[in-house]
Amino acid sequence: MMRSCMCCAEAKTEHQEDIMGYKDSQASANKAISSDLLGEEALVVASWPGAEFETRTATLNFSVGSKLGIILDTTDDDLCIIKEFDDRGLIVTWNKLCPPEKVISIFDRLIAVNGIRGNTQDLVQRIKDIENSLSSMDVKFELPIESTAEIELKSRPLGVELYATKIYLGVSALQASGAIVDYNASVGLEQRIVTTSRIIAVNGSHEEMLENLLKSESFRLTVLNWSVE
């Protein structure tokens, strides 16, 4: 089966906030993918109020020159997740000293700073303010739920619009029909692939995920989901 792929005219942009004191930057535009894998009418699908998602809190004390030491993905205003760590940051030090059940990891979602919740930009600004004031900070994170989706096209379109970043494939929209829509109907809420999901592996590989997805009639997706408030 021959399938073509073309980039959308308006690419979704990946944002990042460097909470290390070195830079604030906007990455180059992601590729927003549409092709004959897509169904006809795009339906933007919101996520669900989460059930039980594990949370972890790191308590940090700032001094002159210290920084939190994380790079946050700020693409989604309601989903502020960790993309990278910096070895000079307080979070890395916390991870070295804390018990295993309190370790903070890549893809954990920042949900509160000193007990105060907010959207992505609110949380980022609050971190910067506390860093500058050299006071203590409790940063609370929500761990994602990881699931595996076994997808077979069976002559159906995949039925999603995707955008690619260095570490995941994001879902811009789901279509009215397609293999993903049928998959979602067969699984529980925490396993569904929706617009706040992140695909972090295709057939077990983190490399060339989009290419691996497009060239096969069946594939295994590793998917992360978080709650949305």
N, C-alpha and C positions, 0 to 999 in steps of 0.2 A: 504494500500500500504506500503510495507516494504522498508525502505531506510537505507542504511548504511552510515557511515561517517568515514573518515580517515584523519589524519593530513598529510600534504605534508612533504616530507623529508627536504626541505629547508624552514624553517619558516621565515616569514617577521618579522623584528625586530622593536620594538617600541622604539624610542628615545625620550628623554626629556631633555630640558635644564632648570635648575633651576635658574631663574634670581632673586635670593633672596640673593645670597652671601653665601649660606650654602653648596651647593654641585652641582656638575655636574655629572649626572649619566646616565647609559643606562639600561633600564628595561630589565627584562628577555624576551626571545623571545616570540612573540605572536604565537597563533595557526593559521596557514594558513589552511583553510578548503577546501578540495576537496572531492567530493562524487559522487554518481550516480545522484545527483541533477544537476551536471554540464553537459553541452553539450560536443561536441567532440573537437572542435578546439578553443583554447583560443585566443581571440582578445583583446589586450590592447586598451582600449577606452580612449582617451584624453577628457578633458572637453572643454568647449566653452569659447570664449571671452564673459564675462558677460555683461548684459544689464545695468540695474540700481540697483546697490547694495549700501545700505546705509553705510556711513562711519562715524566714530567718532574719535576725536582727544583729547587726554589728555595732558595737559601741566604741567610738573613736574619740581620741583627744588630740586636738590640733595645737601645734606650736609654730613658731616662726619657720617658714619654709616648707612645712608639711602640706601634703595634698592628699585628697581621697585616692586618686590613682586609678580611675576607671574611665573608659570611653563608652559613652552611652549612645545607642541608636535612637534617634529622636524622629524617625520617619513618621511614626504614628503618635498623635497627641495623647492617646490613652494607653500606650504600650511602650514604656521606657525600659529597654532591656540592655544588659551589659554586652558590649562587643569585644572589648579588650581590657587587659590589665597592664599597669606599668609597675615594674619591680620596685620603683622608688616610692610607691604610694602606700597609704595606711591600710588599705584593704588587703594587699599582699601580705603585709606584716600580720594583720589580723588572722589571715588564713594559715599562716605558719604556726601561730600560737594557740589558736582555738581548737576545741575538740572537733572531730570529723563531722559531727552532726550540725555544726554551725558554720561550716565552710561556705563562702560565697563563690558562685561559679559563673562562667560565661552563660548567657541566655537567661540568667535570673532577672526578674522584672522589679525595678525600683517602684515601690508603692507608697512609701512614707518617709519623711525626714523629721526627726524629733516628734514623731507622733502625728504630724500634719500631712494629710494627703492632698493631692492636687493633680493637675494634668502634667504632661511631660515638661513643659517650659517652666511651670511653677516649681516643680521639684528641682530642676537644674539650677534655677535662680536661688532657691533656698540653700542648696549646697554651697554655691559660691559665696553667699552672704555669711554663712557660718565659717567657711574657710578663712574669709577675710577678718572675721571677728576673733579668731583663734580660740573658739569655745569648743565644747564637746558636741558630738553628733551621734544620734542613733539613726542608722539607715536600715530600713526594713525592706526586704526583698521577698518576692513570691517566686517559688520554684515552678517551672513549667511541668505539665504532664506530657510525657513522651509516648507516642503510639506508632504503630506500623500499619500503613494502609497498603493492601495488596490490590492493585488496580489492573483490570483487563479491559481494553477498549472494546473488543468485539464489534468492530465496525462503527462504534459510537465516537463522537467527538469527546475529547477530554472534558471540555465544558468549563474552562477557567481562563482567566487572564492573569498572567504571572509577571512579576518583575524580579530581576536578578541583582543580588548584592554579592559581596565577596564571601559571605558566610552562610547565606540562606537564599531560598526562593520565597518571595512573598506573593500573596494572593490579592490582586486588585479587585477582582469581581468574579462571581460565579454566574454561569449562564442558566437559562431556564431548564435546560436538559443537558445530559452528558454523563460520562462515567463517574465523575466526582459527585454529582448530584445523586446518582443511584447509590454510590458508596455511602454517602452521608445518611441516606434513608435506612441503611442496614446496620448502623452502629450507634453507640451511645453518644451523648452530647460531648463528652470530653475527648472523643476520638474524631469528631467531624473536622473536615477541612473547610475553614471559613476565612473571612478577610483578615482576621487577626492571627491566623495560623502562620507558622514558619516551617518550611520544608528544609531540613538540614542535611538530608542524604537521599540519593536516588540509587536503588540497588546496592545499598551499603556503602556508597562512595560519596565523599564530600566534594570531589573534584568534578568539574564539567557537568554539574547537575542538570542544567537545562538541556545540554546536548544529549545526555543519557536518557532523559525523559522523552525527548522528541523522536528518538530513533527506534523506539521499541513499542510493540503492541501490548506488552504487559510489563509492569515494573512494581517495585516495592519502595514506598515513600516513608521516610522517617519524619514524623510530624510533631511539632511542639505546639501546645496550646496553654493559654493563661486565662484567668477569669477577667471579666471586664465589668467595671463598676458603673 
